C-alpha cells in the first residue's frame, strides 16, 4: 500500500511541475522579435506590420509566435503628440501572430513616425521602438529620391555555406546580425527598399526543405529575426516581389509538383521527398509574411505601379502566379505574366508622364543566362516569345526615347546589359558573397546569347555580393533630371555607376 502511495505522490508532484511549467510558458512576456515593417507606401497610405513573439531569440531554429493584442500609433512628430491610435488587432495562430493593417488618409511627401503598442491584453501593454517612413510625393513635384534593389537573400548559404559545412559561408564576428549589406544600405538612408524575390529560400538547405505551412513560415522567422533586418526596416519602407525560392522551389511554376530537370535522384525515387509546397500555399504565405497587400483585400493583386514623383515611376510585376508551365514549348500561347497583367502593363506605361520609367522584374528579360534553364523571359525554350513581343510593343510606342529601363533580380551577379533592340537592363546581383555566382558573359557558350548579340556595359568580376542603388535628382532649376544607377558590394564599395540626364517633358 505504501508503495502505491509513494507512486501517487510522485505522479502528483510530476503533474504539478508540468502544470507549473506550462503556466510559466504561458506567462512568458510577449515580444515583437522581428521588429516592424512599413510596406507599399503611397502618397496617402501605408501597410504597417509586426509579429508578436515569445522572446526575440530562435528556439530550435524558429521564433515562436505569441498570442496577444497590439495596435499601431502613428504621428507626424517623433514625440507622438496628437498621434493617431489605430484599432486593436488580436495576434492569432491562424495568421502566424502577425499584426498588419493598411493606414490611409496620410499627407504626401511627409515623414511619419510609428510604433507598436503590444501586450498580452489591453491592460498589460508596452511600446516598441520608434520607426519611420516617408510618403511618396505628388506626381507633379520634382525632388531627389533614391532606392535600393536586392535579391538572393540565402540564409542557409550565408550562415552555413553552400554545402552546409562552411563552404563560402560568411565568417565575420557579426554573422548573427545578418547580411552586412543591410547595414550598408541603412547608412545610405534610401527612401525605400525593394526585395525582388528569393527573399527566403524554401528549398535550402536541401536536406531540410520547407514543405508545410509551419516550415515555410519558419524560413521567414529566421530571416527577419536577424537584427539588421529589424534595424533597416524600422527606418526604410519596403516593397516586395516573390520569385521561385520564396514561392515553392527552384524554377517553380504554378502547375508541376517538381520540375523534372531540377529534381534530384532522391526526389524521383522517393514520393515523400518529392512533396513540395502547393502553388496556393506559396502564394498565401508570401502575402501573409510581408506587407504587400491590404489584409482586408479578398482578391489581392500583386502587380502594381507607383509614381514616386514627377521624375520617377516604378512598375513591380508578378512572375509566378499567372505563368504557363515552364516545360511548354515557347510560342504565342505561353506566358510568364498572363494576358491581364500584360494589358495592365501596356495601359499604365502609355498613361505614364514620369521622366524615367523603371520596370522591376523578379527575373531577367535580357541577361544572358544559362542555356539549361526555361524559367525566364531570356531563356531559350522559356518565355522569349513574350519578351520579344513586349520589346516590339515598346519600340512601336517610342519607349526607347522615353527613358524606360529594366531592373531585375534572380541572377547572382551584377550587370548592365543592352539588348539588340536597344533596351537596357540592370541586374542587382545577390545580396551576399556566399550566394554570388560567376557572371555569364555575352557570347559565352551554353548561354542564352552564344553569338554575343547582347552588349554588356558592365559585368561584375568574381563572386561578390551587393546591391543596386538608383537615384533621381532634379537638375538645372528642375528643367531636367538625372537618373543614376550604382552597383555596390556588400560593404558599400562602388563598383560601377551609370548616369542619364533627360529634360522634363
C-alpha angles and dihedrals in degrees: 000000000000089000092058091045089055090049090050091051090051091049091049092048091047091049090050091052090049093049090045091050092050090047092052090048090051089050095052107128116263112245138176098225097171095054123220135303135199114206142180095015114192130175090275108018147043139184113231122199142181137151129226111229144175099253126319102270129088116256112203088342097310138085108230117223123233132216114236143107133273146166137188126244117204131186143159091232125065089225087063091232109167090007122179110240110211124211121281116261124200116227107226135177093239089065094040088253089287119156111208137158141157115240117204137180095061126150120249121250092013132135111232130191123208140173139181123250106199145158147128090288140347092274094055110047140136136191127253127217122298110262130182146197137174124232120233118265129246114280093241093055125090121208138137116283134170137183140175131229123205141172142170101054094174107178094184095052093045095049103030108018133249091287096040090247102081105283106152094342119150111271103188121123088239094063095119090059091065135236113001089218089070091060089047091052092049090054089055092054099213119189092241146356127229122200106197096197137285083082086149131010114231092182098049126121089032094213092062103032117170115248108150130063091255092049093049091049091049090062090059093044095054090047101048096041089070107106096232091061092051092046094050097043092048088067107022122057120226144223120193139204127178130224135180101295095050091041104051117305142321112324091353124175128186096260117049125064093216128005103241095216092054102038116110123235088255091053092054093047101042117053091197092057090046092063111114134177112278123248092250093049090052092050093045095049093050092051089047099048103047133043098249105121136027105268088224092059109110097194105029120194117202101196111089145147132220129193102215095188139319092297102045141045123170132200121205112195135198114234105175111039100064105029127124118238109291090229095062115108111263115256147104094310096050116090138177097183102033127235095271094053092047091052089050090050092052093047098046094043091053090047094051120108096176116127093230124033119195124186111200114202130184088222134038126264097188112021121121100241137174116300090222096068132084098184108101146040092265097050120106106243088014121089103312093127092061091045092051092049090050093050090048090051091049091050093049090053095048100250092145085073095039100073094252116166137176125224121186143182127196098075113096097221135058123248144155107217133186117204119216087252089061099251117133132218133193118202112204095207128217117312097232136042092238091063098041120111133200110268123260106227130211108265093025114141117246088028132112089255108045091153093055097237091144116078122214117208087185135013122181117244121223125351107304130152123224146115145252122253120197124193135184120201129180112234137198100010090323092296088122138014135214127221117203124193112194130181117207134181119234092272094051101260110151110239103173139354131195124185133192126185120200133179117243110254 
